[in-house]
Amino acid sequence: MIEFPNHSRSYDRTRRAVRFWGYDSAMEASFFIDEGALRRIQPDAPPDESGFLTAFDSNRDRICAAAARLYVRGSRGSYDLVAANF
């Protein structure tokens, strides 16, 4: 089962997404939620790094729940959340 105890997150300009991490026992998986998904969750968020990070923080539980549904143990190192996941 994947858990998200680490509240660290960062904005990745290259991917235009917020990166965060989940843990399944000792295994770490990277997750990215793209700008389109963040806009769908919080349409009034300013379209800049600070706005996307704030949108992520405000919707962390919903985002982590979607990430947990997407996660498949040991299948890959990173997962992308897009608007269709919400």
BELURTA-V855455 format. One record per residue. N is the residue number from 1. RES is the residue in one letter. BURIAL is 1 if it has 9 or more other ideal C-beta (glycine too) atoms within 8 Angstrom, else 0. D_FIRST is the distance of its C-alpha to the first C-alpha in whole Angstrom. Layout:
n:N res:RES burial:BURIAL d_first:D_FIRST
n:N res:RES burial:BURIAL d_first:D_FIRST
This chain:
n:1 res:M burial:0 d_first:0
n:2 res:I burial:1 d_first:4
n:3 res:E burial:0 d_first:7
n:4 res:F burial:1 d_first:10
n:5 res:P burial:0 d_first:12
n:6 res:N burial:0 d_first:15
n:7 res:H burial:0 d_first:18
n:8 res:S burial:0 d_first:19
n:9 res:R burial:1 d_first:20
n:10 res:S burial:0 d_first:23
n:11 res:Y burial:1 d_first:25
n:12 res:D burial:1 d_first:26
n:13 res:R burial:0 d_first:30
n:14 res:T burial:0 d_first:29
n:15 res:R burial:0 d_first:27
n:16 res:R burial:0 d_first:28
n:17 res:A burial:1 d_first:24
n:18 res:V burial:1 d_first:22
n:19 res:R burial:1 d_first:20
n:20 res:F burial:1 d_first:17
n:21 res:W burial:1 d_first:14
n:22 res:G burial:1 d_first:10
n:23 res:Y burial:1 d_first:8
n:24 res:D burial:1 d_first:6
n:25 res:S burial:0 d_first:8
n:26 res:A burial:0 d_first:11
n:27 res:M burial:0 d_first:11
n:28 res:E burial:0 d_first:12
n:29 res:A burial:1 d_first:12
n:30 res:S burial:1 d_first:15
n:31 res:F burial:1 d_first:15
n:32 res:F burial:1 d_first:19
n:33 res:I burial:1 d_first:20
n:34 res:D burial:1 d_first:23
n:35 res:E burial:1 d_first:26
n:36 res:G burial:0 d_first:27
n:37 res:A burial:1 d_first:24
n:38 res:L burial:1 d_first:24
n:39 res:R burial:1 d_first:28
n:40 res:R burial:0 d_first:27
n:41 res:I burial:1 d_first:25
n:42 res:Q burial:1 d_first:27
n:43 res:P burial:0 d_first:31
n:44 res:D burial:0 d_first:33
n:45 res:A burial:1 d_first:31
n:46 res:P burial:0 d_first:33
n:47 res:P burial:0 d_first:33
n:48 res:D burial:0 d_first:33
n:49 res:E burial:0 d_first:30
n:50 res:S burial:0 d_first:31
n:51 res:G burial:1 d_first:30
n:52 res:F burial:1 d_first:27
n:53 res:L burial:1 d_first:25
n:54 res:T burial:1 d_first:27
n:55 res:A burial:1 d_first:25
n:56 res:F burial:1 d_first:22
n:57 res:D burial:0 d_first:22
n:58 res:S burial:0 d_first:23
n:59 res:N burial:1 d_first:21
n:60 res:R burial:1 d_first:18
n:61 res:D burial:0 d_first:16
n:62 res:R burial:1 d_first:17
n:63 res:I burial:1 d_first:16
n:64 res:C burial:1 d_first:12
n:65 res:A burial:0 d_first:12
n:66 res:A burial:1 d_first:13
n:67 res:A burial:1 d_first:11
n:68 res:A burial:1 d_first:8
n:69 res:R burial:0 d_first:10
n:70 res:L burial:1 d_first:12
n:71 res:Y burial:1 d_first:9
n:72 res:V burial:0 d_first:9
n:73 res:R burial:0 d_first:8
n:74 res:G burial:0 d_first:11
n:75 res:S burial:0 d_first:13
n:76 res:R burial:0 d_first:15
n:77 res:G burial:0 d_first:15
n:78 res:S burial:0 d_first:16
n:79 res:Y burial:1 d_first:15
n:80 res:D burial:1 d_first:18
n:81 res:L burial:1 d_first:18
n:82 res:V burial:0 d_first:21
n:83 res:A burial:1 d_first:23
n:84 res:A burial:0 d_first:23
n:85 res:N burial:1 d_first:19
n:86 res:F burial:1 d_first:21
